[in-house]
């Protein structure tokens, strides 16, 4: 075979894997570009939905303010009519404002004189939803009829003596929704729409007048009915081929959808493919031309070399077959090896860069998952306790237990928010513990109470065996450990299964053991269950949801307390046993400290001044302090607070930083310049709790800085000091 043929074959052999690699890479890149478009469209749809919810909440807030008026609650319908007329005049985007009874019969309507006989409301579904849920509701679009414009209703229940007495409704122009989505800077080629709960257009940036009040396309309605959020390939009502991103509001049950022309989404893919084909063709032509040129250039020297080799006789080259051991071929092989090594090095560098990007993205997702997981447990307990308190004819002891849950879980949330304010500490797992002597079974019992309040224990056979044992621990974090272990057992144990919870002393340790008869753990996951995001196989447990952070949190928190946690399972379907061991302490230290603190609190009743411009916050804090036996006085602004200090000479002042007129820092500075103010204690109250905020409070003359909401236990520490 001639050298020219070898060169052509070599060029083809070299180009072929590169072409395959390029095609695979092009496909990966186009898929990535499509995913980027999808992610961007989804985020934009969420942003538009957030703006929509904000707009609706503005009207809801106004209606709730009207519902809270004394005239509305008293049933003075004539006075209510006057208030509604004035309110309607102030809202340019409202078409009407009415008050109806729970059955839907209008009692007064701002558009008609008082006393006029009124019909029932046109759209009962949202009214019934507001009555049954006792929360605001947004209705579906009502098409224009009988001289009325297109409109939709926003309804707020009026609750009197724990009963929905009326429903206050505002009829709103849909044009305000169209104006809102036009302000969101959606690309001109996209079509942004808002659908009501029935799949009818409320607003649309394309063919608005012809679309509003009409049913959306079947593909969009089918996708919305299947999921709260998503991305799909379908058509518009005009038949245009589009990719659509959508997101549905929990507040209104309305959906925001963004339709992107399919040609726009697929343009990058086609461009990349065309470029690849053109590049491949050009590269092939160049390769053939180069091979032909090289063959012609080197054929004569190689013929001369063959003649020289024959004349040399013993020249080692004479024994080398030209078909495989020609120097040019060998050097080309070496060059290709070097090129492959260079390409491999570049590929490794690219892979490291991609891994770093994925690690950064994973760290962000892990932080967000940690945030959601940290907040979900106390919020569930608060929701359950709130539901208990909202039950008619609730017994006094049940109400007190529910209130205790609310107090405890609000403290938990306050602690969690304090941790989240320092992002670097939370992201690196540096959580500070507030440790004190606590009885472990009491903590586990509190966690069980939260699960009972939410109804999550009803489907399982629960056995409890508690033996008192004391530990030096952060009560909030240990309750989080217990909640995660119990919640894990509930999640992976089918209804009717058994869950056993035990607390007992064992040597110098306090042991918490949670066992179940659930799905168990496969052998290869036993050593990984405490790693972040580990949830077992997709076929068994993935339907349970969650992000796999609960057990990782358990391990981290137990280790922070100087303890250990282990798991045992006989295999799939055999259940599992989680065991936590913590160093135990003697209970006498807790009893003595508690008795000393109680005696000190009884001796520490104070004259206290509250300087707070928020009336509700001031009233709540005053009530807590009065119930504790303190003498409490109030001031609504900074200047009034300074005058009250001069007049009352209180022992202590609680001063809000964000006061009208002069802020809390200036109030503290002025009080410290007076004779009475130099001796009293000043405590700053603020929604900001960064180290810089505390430092500024100390510089202004405060003795302490507390963040909102103020924990009464933390405040008592200053009152008894």
ROMIVEX-350095 format. One line per 3 residues: number of its first residue (from 1); their letters; for each residue x negated, y, z negated of C-alpha. Coordinates in pm, 1 decimal. Each point is the difference from the previous one (the first is absolute). Layout:
residues N
NUM = A = X:Y:Z | ...
end
This chain:
residues 721
1 = XXX = 0.0:0.0:0.0 | -135.4:337.7:94.9 | -87.5:262.4:-264.1
4 = XXX = 270.0:228.2:137.5 | 262.4:-265.9:-79.3 | -145.2:-47.5:-348.5
7 = XXX = 24.4:374.7:-61.9 | 360.6:14.2:118.3 | 89.6:-300.3:-217.8
10 = XXX = -180.8:155.7:-295.8 | 178.3:331.0:46.2 | 337.9:-173.9:14.6
13 = XXX = -82.2:-213.8:-305.4 | -109.5:311.3:-189.9 | 303.0:205.5:95.9
16 = XXX = 261.9:-269.3:-66.1 | -26.9:-15.8:-383.8 | -23.9:378.6:-10.1
19 = XXX = 320.9:29.2:202.4 | 176.2:-249.7:-228.4 | -122.1:186.8:-306.2
22 = XXX = 111.0:329.7:153.3 | 346.4:-139.3:76.0 | 39.1:-127.5:-356.3
25 = XXX = -127.7:329.1:-136.2 | 234.3:196.2:226.2 | 296.3:-204.5:-116.9
28 = XXX = -98.3:55.3:-364.2 | -45.2:372.2:57.7 | 335.8:38.3:174.5
31 = XXX = 174.4:-189.6:-278.0 | -172.0:222.1:-253.3 | 105.3:312.3:190.5
34 = XXX = 358.3:-125.3:6.2 | -17.5:-67.8:-375.8 | -131.9:352.2:-58.4
37 = XXX = 292.3:142.4:198.8 | 240.1:-216.2:-200.3 | -151.8:106.2:-332.5
40 = XXX = 2.7:366.4:98.9 | 362.7:-17.7:114.0 | 103.5:-177.1:-319.9
43 = XXX = -171.7:260.5:-216.4 | 161.8:279.2:199.5 | 343.2:-166.6:-36.9
46 = XXX = -55.4:-19.2:-374.9 | -97.1:367.6:-6.7 | 316.6:100.5:187.9
49 = XXX = 204.4:-221.5:-235.0 | -160.7:171.0:-298.7 | 98.2:339.7:141.4
52 = XXX = 354.7:-128.8:61.0 | 30.0:-131.3:-357.5 | -133.4:330.7:-130.9
55 = XXX = 264.3:189.7:197.8 | 278.8:-226.6:-127.9 | -129.0:21.3:-357.2
58 = XXX = 21.9:379.0:21.5 | 374.0:-23.9:61.9 | 33.5:-273.0:-264.5
61 = XXX = -173.8:221.7:-255.8 | 239.5:285.9:76.9 | 300.2:-232.2:-32.9
64 = XXX = -131.9:-141.6:-328.3 | -35.5:352.6:-133.9 | 363.9:69.1:93.2
67 = XXX = 108.7:-332.3:-154.0 | -165.7:100.1:-326.9 | 208.3:320.4:-28.9
70 = XXX = 227.2:12.9:-302.9 | 301.2:83.7:217.7 | -40.8:-321.9:197.0
73 = XXX = -26.5:-223.6:-305.0 | 294.5:171.0:-177.3 | 239.5:-67.6:288.8
76 = XXX = 89.1:368.0:56.8 | 63.7:-46.4:372.1 | 75.5:364.9:69.1
79 = XXX = -332.8:108.3:-149.6 | -169.0:-283.8:187.6 | 150.9:127.6:326.5
82 = XXX = -153.6:343.2:-59.0 | -341.8:-149.5:-69.2 | 19.9:-213.6:315.4
85 = XXX = 95.7:299.5:215.7 | -300.8:195.7:-128.4 | -233.0:-297.3:45.9
88 = XXX = 121.2:-65.7:356.4 | -63.2:361.8:95.7 | -365.4:-36.7:-108.0
91 = XXX = -68.5:-311.7:209.8 | -19.5:82.6:370.5 | -31.9:-363.3:106.7
94 = XXX = 305.7:-120.3:-193.1 | 336.5:-20.3:178.5 | 205.1:-77.1:-308.8
97 = XXX = -10.5:-71.5:-373.3 | 265.7:-199.9:-184.6 | 81.0:-183.8:-322.2
100 = XXX = 186.0:-333.0:15.5 | 109.7:-263.9:-246.9 | -162.5:-348.7:11.7
103 = XXX = 276.3:-126.9:229.5 | -93.3:255.1:269.2 | 287.7:248.4:-42.5
106 = XXX = -131.6:355.7:36.6 | 90.5:222.6:-295.9 | -154.3:329.3:111.3
109 = XXX = -174.0:105.9:321.8 | -197.3:322.0:43.4 | 128.3:39.7:356.6
112 = XXX = 364.8:16.3:-112.1 | 178.9:224.9:-255.2 | 46.8:-145.8:-343.1
115 = XXX = 324.4:-194.8:-25.1 | 7.2:-107.9:364.6 | 106.9:-361.4:46.9
118 = XXX = -312.4:-185.0:111.2 | -46.6:-332.5:182.5 | -221.6:-287.5:-114.9
121 = XXX = -366.7:7.9:97.8 | -71.2:-126.4:353.4 | -293.1:-224.3:-82.2
124 = XXX = 57.0:-218.1:-307.6 | -302.5:-230.4:18.8 | -250.8:251.7:-136.4
127 = XXX = 249.0:122.0:-263.9 | 50.9:-353.7:-126.6 | -377.4:-51.5:0.4
130 = XXX = -48.6:312.3:-212.9 | 274.0:-111.7:-243.1 | -127.7:-356.2:-39.0
133 = XXX = -372.2:83.3:-14.6 | 56.7:322.2:-204.6 | -270.3:155.1:217.7
136 = XXX = -0.1:241.5:294.9 | 94.1:-147.2:338.0 | -35.7:114.9:361.6
139 = XXX = 281.6:-84.5:239.6 | 7.8:-91.9:366.3 | 44.6:251.0:281.2
142 = XXX = 361.5:100.0:68.2 | 66.3:91.1:361.4 | 176.1:327.7:76.3
145 = XXX = 382.8:-21.7:-9.7 | 302.0:225.1:-61.3 | -206.9:311.9:50.1
148 = XXX = -271.3:-112.8:-242.6 | -370.1:-20.4:86.1 | -229.2:-299.9:-22.7
151 = XXX = -89.9:-40.0:-366.4 | -120.0:-234.5:-269.2 | 65.4:0.0:-372.5
154 = XXX = -231.7:13.5:-299.1 | 177.1:-113.2:-314.5 | -90.7:28.4:-371.0
157 = XXX = 202.3:-170.4:-278.7 | 121.3:220.0:-286.2 | -40.2:-207.6:-315.3
160 = XXX = 200.8:100.8:-305.9 | -19.5:-210.9:-318.6 | -193.6:-274.4:182.6
163 = XXX = 273.5:-25.1:266.4 | 3.9:119.6:360.6 | 281.1:255.6:-17.1
166 = XXX = -47.6:174.5:334.9 | -214.6:-11.0:311.6 | -144.5:329.2:126.8
169 = XXX = -58.1:-3.0:378.5 | -166.4:234.6:247.8 | 71.5:-26.4:373.7
172 = XXX = -330.4:71.5:177.1 | -77.7:98.6:359.5 | -209.7:-265.3:178.4
175 = XXX = -176.9:281.3:188.4 | -217.3:58.6:-307.1 | -138.5:-352.7:40.6
178 = XXX = -82.5:64.9:366.6 | -173.9:325.2:-95.2 | -194.1:-189.0:-266.3
181 = XXX = -137.7:-270.8:231.0 | -91.5:261.1:263.0 | -222.9:163.9:-262.1
184 = XXX = -197.8:-321.7:-46.6 | -211.9:57.0:313.8 | 86.1:-328.4:164.8
187 = XXX = -180.4:-27.9:338.8 | 220.1:122.9:288.0 | -0.7:-338.6:171.2
190 = XXX = 134.6:-173.5:-312.6 | 367.3:-18.0:-96.1 | 74.9:51.0:-369.6
193 = XXX = 340.8:-108.9:-129.1 | 183.6:-22.3:-331.9 | 266.5:-270.6:-42.5
196 = XXX = 261.0:-23.8:-273.5 | 74.8:-322.8:-183.4 | 227.3:-116.1:283.9
199 = XXX = -265.0:40.4:272.4 | 152.4:322.6:139.4 | -217.8:290.6:116.3
202 = XXX = -0.3:288.5:-249.7 | -281.3:185.5:176.4 | -212.0:-52.4:314.6
205 = XXX = -271.3:202.5:170.0 | 110.5:-117.5:347.3 | 352.5:45.1:140.4
208 = XXX = 120.0:127.2:-336.7 | 348.1:110.5:102.2 | 69.4:-325.1:187.5
211 = XXX = -143.9:-228.1:-268.2 | 119.5:125.4:-339.5 | 292.6:-207.6:-118.9
214 = XXX = -81.7:-283.2:243.9 | -126.7:-344.6:-88.1 | -376.9:-61.4:22.3
217 = XXX = -143.8:-259.6:237.4 | 57.8:-364.3:-84.5 | -373.0:-71.2:-36.8
220 = XXX = -41.2:280.6:-255.9 | 309.5:-99.8:-196.3 | -111.6:-363.0:-5.2
223 = XXX = -347.8:93.5:-127.6 | 137.2:236.1:-269.4 | 244.4:-262.7:-126.6
226 = XXX = -285.2:-252.3:-35.2 | -249.9:215.8:-190.9 | -38.6:328.8:-185.6
229 = XXX = -306.8:87.5:206.8 | -164.4:-130.7:313.0 | -130.1:29.5:356.4
232 = XXX = 150.4:-165.4:307.0 | 14.5:8.5:378.3 | 344.7:89.9:134.9
235 = XXX = 200.5:251.9:199.9 | 175.2:330.2:-64.9 | 371.6:54.7:61.4
238 = XXX = -100.5:136.4:341.2 | -184.8:-326.4:75.4 | -354.2:141.1:-28.6
241 = XXX = -272.2:-250.5:-93.9 | -144.2:107.6:-338.1 | -186.4:-112.9:-307.9
244 = XXX = 182.8:114.1:-313.0 | -114.6:55.3:-359.3 | 271.5:39.9:-264.0
247 = XXX = 41.5:42.8:-375.0 | 319.7:-5.5:-209.2 | 71.5:216.2:-306.5
250 = XXX = 105.2:-160.8:-326.0 | 164.3:330.3:-97.3 | 236.2:40.4:295.6
253 = XXX = -16.4:-337.4:183.3 | -85.9:211.8:307.5 | -276.8:-94.6:242.2
256 = XXX = -264.9:211.4:172.0 | -125.3:-149.8:328.8 | -271.8:118.7:238.7
259 = XXX = 14.3:-138.0:355.9 | -325.2:11.6:199.2 | -0.8:-66.2:376.9
262 = XXX = -140.5:-346.0:65.7 | -218.0:139.4:277.4 | -165.3:232.8:-249.5
265 = XXX = -75.1:-283.8:-244.1 | -129.4:-232.9:271.0 | -195.0:262.1:195.4
268 = XXX = -320.8:-61.8:-196.7 | 29.7:-375.1:56.3 | 40.0:37.5:375.7
271 = XXX = -280.9:252.6:18.4 | -236.0:-231.6:-186.0 | 91.1:-295.7:222.7
274 = XXX = -44.2:201.0:320.4 | -332.9:130.8:-124.1 | -109.9:-354.7:-84.7
277 = XXX = 94.0:-133.4:344.4 | -175.2:286.6:175.8 | -308.2:-40.3:-218.3
280 = XXX = -9.1:-374.9:63.1 | 28.8:46.6:376.9 | -268.0:270.3:8.1
283 = XXX = -229.5:-207.2:-222.0 | 43.8:-303.1:229.3 | -79.8:199.7:312.5
286 = XXX = -304.4:154.2:-164.2 | -116.0:-345.4:-116.8 | 22.1:-146.8:352.2
289 = XXX = -179.5:297.8:148.9 | -276.5:-12.0:-261.8 | -43.6:-375.0:45.1
292 = XXX = -26.5:41.9:375.5 | -248.7:283.4:-35.4 | -213.0:-184.2:-257.4
295 = XXX = 2.1:-314.7:211.2 | -127.0:185.8:303.1 | -258.6:183.7:-208.8
298 = XXX = -144.5:-302.7:-178.0 | 33.2:-272.3:261.5 | -323.6:92.5:181.3
301 = XXX = -215.2:12.5:-317.2 | 142.7:-334.2:-110.0 | -87.3:-157.5:338.5
304 = XXX = -352.1:134.5:-35.8 | -11.9:-134.6:-356.0 | 102.8:-346.9:125.1
307 = XXX = -276.1:7.3:257.9 | -249.6:110.9:-262.3 | 117.7:-277.5:-232.4
310 = XXX = -64.7:-263.1:267.4 | -346.0:132.3:53.3 | -82.0:2.7:-371.1
313 = XXX = 84.0:-367.5:-33.7 | -50.3:-30.8:-375.5 | 173.7:322.0:-86.1
316 = XXX = 257.0:-85.0:-263.3 | 253.9:207.5:194.9 | -6.6:-262.7:272.8
319 = XXX = 168.2:-245.5:-235.4 | 285.7:243.4:-93.0 | 316.2:-48.0:205.2
322 = XXX = 92.2:328.3:158.2 | 366.8:-72.0:-51.7 | -26.7:34.3:-379.7
325 = XXX = -344.5:131.7:-101.2 | -67.9:299.1:222.3 | -149.8:281.3:-209.1
328 = XXX = 264.5:245.6:112.6 | 276.3:-239.0:-112.5 | -176.8:-64.2:-330.2
331 = XXX = -48.6:374.1:-63.3 | 361.5:61.4:90.4 | 101.6:-264.6:-256.0
334 = XXX = -213.6:169.9:-263.8 | 152.8:337.1:90.1 | 348.5:-148.6:-24.8
337 = XXX = -85.7:-147.0:-340.3 | -117.6:339.1:-117.0 | 312.9:160.4:140.6
340 = XXX = 212.2:-259.7:-178.7 | -189.6:69.6:-324.7 | 54.8:374.0:43.7
343 = XXX = 366.2:-58.5:77.1 | 32.3:-224.6:-305.2 | -163.0:265.6:-218.0
346 = XXX = 237.7:264.7:132.1 | 293.6:-234.6:-52.6 | -109.3:-66.0:-360.7
349 = XXX = -24.7:374.8:-60.2 | 347.0:48.9:143.5 | 132.8:-284.3:-212.2
352 = XXX = -151.1:153.1:-314.8 | 159.9:333.2:85.3 | 339.9:-165.7:53.9
355 = XXX = -38.0:-191.5:-329.5 | -75.4:325.6:-180.2 | 311.1:162.1:150.8
358 = XXX = 211.5:-300.1:-96.9 | -143.9:7.8:-352.4 | 87.6:368.8:-32.6
361 = XXX = 353.1:-64.3:127.4 | 33.3:-299.0:-232.7 | -113.2:213.8:-296.3
364 = XXX = 271.4:253.6:83.8 | 266.2:-272.1:27.8 | -118.3:-158.0:-324.1
367 = XXX = 28.7:334.7:-179.5 | 356.1:58.0:129.9 | 97.4:-355.1:-90.5
370 = XXX = -147.0:48.2:-348.1 | 203.9:319.3:-37.8 | 326.1:-168.5:100.0
373 = XXX = -68.4:-302.1:-219.5 | -94.4:212.8:-303.5 | 323.5:202.5:22.4
376 = XXX = 244.9:-276.2:94.7 | 21.5:-181.6:-336.5 | 86.1:300.4:-221.7
379 = XXX = 238.9:132.4:265.4 | 183.1:-333.4:3.7 | 35.6:10.4:-379.0
382 = XXX = 125.1:358.9:11.3 | 250.1:-91.4:271.7 | 130.6:-292.5:-203.5
385 = XXX = 30.4:201.2:-320.0 | 171.0:283.9:186.2 | 252.4:-245.7:142.2
388 = XXX = 66.7:-131.4:-351.0 | 58.9:352.6:-130.0 | 237.6:66.7:288.2
391 = XXX = 218.5:-298.8:-89.0 | 339.2:104.0:-146.0 | 69.5:-91.8:-366.0
394 = XXX = -361.2:-98.1:-65.6 | -70.0:-112.2:-355.5 | -207.5:228.5:-218.8
397 = XXX = -276.0:-258.0:-55.8 | -25.8:-71.8:373.1 | -18.2:371.6:76.4
400 = XXX = -274.7:46.0:-258.2 | -203.1:-284.1:151.0 | 44.8:151.6:345.8
403 = XXX = -114.0:339.2:-126.4 | -302.7:-163.9:-160.3 | -87.5:-154.6:336.5
406 = XXX = 33.1:339.7:168.2 | -224.2:165.2:-258.8 | -262.0:-270.3:23.0
409 = XXX = -4.7:-16.5:378.6 | -7.4:378.6:36.8 | -311.1:-5.7:-215.3
412 = XXX = -140.6:-268.1:230.1 | 70.5:211.1:307.6 | -160.8:303.5:-161.8
415 = XXX = -312.5:-200.2:-66.0 | -4.4:-133.3:356.1 | 37.4:348.8:146.9
418 = XXX = -285.9:122.8:-219.0 | -219.3:-279.2:138.6 | 99.7:71.5:360.6
421 = XXX = -93.3:369.2:-29.0 | -365.4:-105.9:-5.0 | -15.6:-172.8:340.1
424 = XXX = -363.4:-102.6:-21.8 | 53.4:-172.5:-333.6 | 308.9:-186.7:119.4
427 = XXX = -157.0:-107.4:331.3 | -301.8:-149.2:-183.0 | 209.7:-167.3:-270.1
430 = XXX = -131.2:222.8:-281.0 | 310.9:3.4:-220.1 | -44.0:137.6:-352.8
433 = XXX = 172.7:-206.2:-270.3 | 185.8:157.1:-294.6 | -44.5:-281.0:-250.2
436 = XXX = 163.1:-49.9:-336.7 | 108.1:-297.2:-213.6 | 313.3:-157.6:150.2
439 = XXX = 191.6:-325.5:-47.9 | -30.7:-198.1:324.1 | 341.4:-170.5:-10.7
442 = XXX = 166.6:340.0:-34.7 | -166.5:114.7:321.6 | 106.1:-316.1:183.0
445 = XXX = 351.0:37.6:-142.1 | 18.1:355.5:134.5 | -95.4:-126.1:345.6
448 = XXX = 269.5:-269.3:-22.6 | 255.4:263.4:-99.3 | -76.7:193.6:317.4
451 = XXX = 53.9:-312.3:211.6 | 327.7:-80.3:-179.5 | 124.0:355.7:55.9
454 = XXX = -58.9:-37.8:373.8 | 173.6:-341.3:8.1 | -306.5:-184.2:134.5
457 = XXX = 8.2:-274.4:-266.2 | 358.5:-115.2:59.3 | -84.7:-267.8:257.9
460 = XXX = -269.2:-175.3:-207.6 | -20.0:-210.3:-316.7 | -219.6:213.3:-229.3
463 = XXX = -159.5:-143.2:-315.7 | -185.0:225.0:-245.9 | -229.5:-92.3:-288.3
466 = XXX = -160.0:297.2:-179.2 | -238.2:-18.5:-294.9 | -110.1:342.8:-132.7
469 = XXX = -358.7:83.0:90.9 | -165.6:343.5:11.0 | -241.5:142.1:258.3
472 = XXX = -184.0:329.6:48.2 | 141.4:98.3:339.5 | 155.3:262.1:224.4
475 = XXX = 371.0:-75.1:-44.2 | 95.2:135.3:343.8 | -265.7:-203.1:183.0
478 = XXX = 71.0:-319.9:-192.7 | 371.5:33.2:75.5 | -104.6:34.6:363.8
481 = XXX = -197.8:-327.4:-31.5 | 301.4:-178.6:-150.9 | 238.1:145.8:262.0
484 = XXX = -223.9:-111.7:287.0 | -32.3:-355.3:-133.4 | 374.0:-34.5:-70.5
487 = XXX = 88.6:161.5:334.3 | -238.3:-239.6:177.5 | 171.5:-297.1:-164.5
490 = XXX = 345.3:130.0:97.0 | -109.4:64.3:359.7 | -135.8:-350.3:60.8
493 = XXX = 253.4:-200.0:-204.0 | 325.6:-88.3:180.9 | 336.3:69.3:-171.9
496 = XXX = 66.2:-252.9:-272.7 | -369.3:-54.9:-65.1 | -158.5:26.2:-346.1
499 = XXX = -232.0:276.0:-120.6 | -168.7:-29.0:-339.9 | -159.5:301.2:-173.3
502 = XXX = -215.5:-57.2:-308.7 | -199.3:228.8:-230.8 | -212.8:-158.1:-273.2
505 = XXX = -326.9:40.1:-190.4 | -272.2:-248.7:89.2 | -319.7:28.4:-204.0
508 = XXX = -119.5:359.5:31.7 | 205.9:57.8:313.7 | 351.6:112.2:80.3
511 = XXX = 144.1:-215.4:279.5 | 274.4:93.8:246.4 | 111.0:-295.1:214.1
514 = XXX = 251.2:18.1:288.3 | 89.3:-331.8:164.2 | 255.8:-83.4:266.7
517 = XXX = 135.9:-285.3:211.2 | -32.8:198.9:322.7 | -180.9:-48.5:328.9
520 = XXX = -341.4:-52.8:-158.0 | -337.7:83.5:155.9 | -198.6:-188.8:261.3
523 = XXX = -343.7:-113.0:-110.4 | -199.0:228.5:231.1 | 173.7:308.8:-144.8
526 = XXX = -50.7:-71.6:-370.9 | -328.1:193.6:-4.0 | 144.0:286.8:206.9
529 = XXX = 337.3:78.9:-160.6 | -148.5:286.1:-200.2 | -152.1:165.4:308.3
532 = XXX = 176.4:298.9:155.2 | 256.3:-75.3:273.6 | -6.0:-381.6:-49.9
535 = XXX = 353.7:-144.6:29.4 | -31.0:-357.5:115.6 | 80.6:-139.2:343.6
538 = XXX = 227.5:181.0:240.1 | 225.3:-303.9:32.5 | 85.3:-18.6:-371.8
541 = XXX = -18.2:332.2:-176.0 | -10.9:274.8:255.6 | 377.7:40.9:-9.4
544 = XXX = -30.9:106.6:-362.9 | -152.9:330.6:111.5 | -234.4:208.7:-215.8
547 = XXX = -358.7:99.5:60.9 | -180.8:-250.1:-220.8 | -130.7:253.3:-252.8
550 = XXX = 181.3:-116.0:-314.9 | -238.0:-275.1:-108.3 | -304.7:206.6:96.8
553 = XXX = 130.1:272.5:-233.3 | 57.4:-258.2:-272.4 | -360.1:-119.4:21.3
556 = XXX = -144.3:354.2:6.5 | 207.9:121.2:-296.8 | -64.3:-312.4:-209.9
559 = XXX = -374.8:28.8:61.9 | 10.1:368.1:-100.5 | 144.0:-119.7:-333.1
562 = XXX = -285.3:-246.5:-42.7 | 218.4:-300.7:79.0 | 32.4:-264.7:269.3
565 = XXX = 273.6:-147.0:220.2 | 19.5:-338.6:171.5 | 249.1:-196.1:209.5
568 = XXX = 71.7:-369.8:34.8 | 223.8:-180.9:248.3 | 42.8:-363.5:95.4
571 = XXX = 68.9:103.3:359.1 | 285.9:110.9:224.9 | 341.1:-46.0:-163.4
574 = XXX = -158.0:-80.1:-340.1 | 27.4:346.6:-156.6 | -282.9:198.8:-156.7
577 = XXX = -125.3:116.6:-340.7 | -165.5:340.4:-55.1 | -185.6:45.4:-330.3
580 = XXX = -128.3:333.0:-135.5 | -238.8:5.5:-295.6 | -73.5:322.1:-193.5
583 = XXX = -204.0:64.0:-316.4 | 242.8:4.9:-295.2 | -15.1:238.4:-300.2
586 = XXX = 143.1:1.1:-352.8 | 346.7:157.0:-24.1 | -75.4:182.4:-327.6
589 = XXX = -190.1:275.4:181.4 | 310.0:85.5:204.8 | 234.1:-1.8:-304.7
592 = XXX = -220.4:232.3:-201.0 | -47.3:240.7:289.3 | 373.4:3.6:74.3
595 = XXX = 91.8:67.1:-365.5 | -258.5:278.9:-27.5 | 126.4:158.8:326.1
598 = XXX = 362.5:-19.0:-117.8 | -83.8:164.2:-333.5 | -193.9:271.8:181.5
601 = XXX = 288.7:66.1:242.4 | 243.4:35.3:-289.9 | -224.1:267.7:-151.4
604 = XXX = -48.0:191.0:329.1 | 321.4:184.0:87.5 | -87.3:317.3:192.8
607 = XXX = 141.1:330.2:117.1 | -41.5:-27.3:375.0 | 43.4:250.5:284.5
610 = XXX = 72.1:-130.1:353.9 | -86.6:243.3:283.2 | 146.6:-156.8:317.0
613 = XXX = 193.9:159.8:290.2 | 165.8:-325.7:110.4 | 322.3:-18.1:-200.1
616 = XXX = 46.7:-377.0:27.2 | -359.9:-73.3:-91.6 | 15.6:242.0:-291.9
619 = XXX = 326.8:-150.8:-126.7 | -127.5:-358.5:22.2 | -321.5:82.1:-187.5
622 = XXX = 188.6:201.4:-262.3 | 242.4:-289.7:-62.8 | -283.1:-248.8:-50.5
625 = XXX = -175.8:226.5:-247.1 | 319.0:82.8:-192.2 | 81.0:-369.3:-29.4
628 = XXX = -347.8:-46.8:-146.5 | 89.4:253.3:-271.6 | -195.6:301.4:123.0
631 = XXX = 120.6:362.1:0.2 | 5.6:97.0:368.3 | 25.7:342.1:171.8
634 = XXX = 5.0:79.4:371.8 | -118.3:263.8:248.4 | 70.2:0.8:375.8
637 = XXX = -301.1:209.8:114.9 | -344.8:107.2:-107.1 | 84.3:344.8:-141.4
640 = XXX = 289.1:-142.2:-205.8 | -236.2:-266.3:-130.3 | -253.2:259.7:-117.6
643 = XXX = 276.8:194.1:-178.6 | 126.9:-322.3:-164.5 | -348.1:-76.1:-133.5
646 = XXX = -18.0:344.2:-162.3 | 348.0:-40.6:-151.3 | 2.5:-367.9:-106.8
649 = XXX = -367.9:-82.6:-67.2 | 47.3:-366.4:109.3 | -242.0:-277.5:-91.5
652 = XXX = -29.2:-111.4:360.8 | 98.1:118.6:349.7 | 61.4:-220.0:306.7
655 = XXX = -63.2:228.2:301.0 | 73.0:-81.3:365.5 | -274.2:118.0:236.0
658 = XXX = 227.8:92.9:294.6 | 203.7:278.8:-166.2 | 160.9:295.2:183.4
661 = XXX = -160.7:339.8:-43.9 | -319.4:-96.2:-181.2 | -123.4:-359.0:3.8
664 = XXX = -71.0:-222.5:-297.4 | -373.0:76.2:3.4 | 64.7:372.1:-47.6
667 = XXX = 258.9:-74.6:-271.6 | -259.9:-201.1:-193.3 | -261.9:272.8:35.0
670 = XXX = 238.3:267.9:-132.2 | 118.8:-214.9:-291.6 | -359.2:-65.8:-105.0
673 = XXX = -60.1:376.2:-30.1 | 267.2:29.5:-274.2 | -54.9:-77.0:-367.6
676 = XXX = 275.8:-262.3:-10.8 | -108.3:-150.8:329.7 | -357.3:-68.6:-110.3
679 = XXX = 113.3:-253.9:-262.6 | 266.9:-191.4:193.3 | -47.7:-294.4:236.1
682 = XXX = 66.0:45.5:373.0 | 72.2:-294.1:233.3 | 13.0:45.9:378.8
685 = XXX = 264.5:-191.5:201.0 | -55.1:-38.3:375.5 | 70.1:-225.4:295.6
688 = XXX = -371.8:19.6:91.3 | -236.9:-223.5:-193.8 | -339.1:16.4:171.5
691 = XXX = -311.7:65.4:-212.6 | -18.8:353.5:142.0 | 355.5:72.6:-121.6
694 = XXX = -84.3:-116.5:-350.4 | -321.3:202.0:-2.6 | 183.2:315.9:104.4
697 = XXX = 255.8:-54.2:-279.6 | -274.7:-30.9:-259.2 | -164.7:318.4:128.5
700 = XXX = 329.7:188.5:-34.4 | 28.4:-91.4:-369.7 | 211.2:-317.1:-2.1
703 = XXX = -77.1:-277.3:-248.7 | 125.1:-277.5:228.8 | 134.1:-64.4:350.8
706 = XXX = 288.7:-244.3:69.9 | 129.8:-97.7:343.5 | 369.6:-27.7:87.6
709 = XXX = 203.1:-199.5:-80.3 | -119.6:45.6:-360.3 | -15.9:-330.6:-189.0
712 = XXX = 156.3:53.5:-343.4 | -249.4:-242.4:-158.3 | -289.8:204.6:137.8
715 = XXX = 163.0:322.6:-121.9 | 52.7:-148.5:-347.2 | -375.9:-49.3:-28.4
718 = XXX = -41.1:378.8:8.8 | 300.5:65.7:-225.3 | -123.3:-222.4:-284.3
721 = X = -364.7:106.9:27.8
end
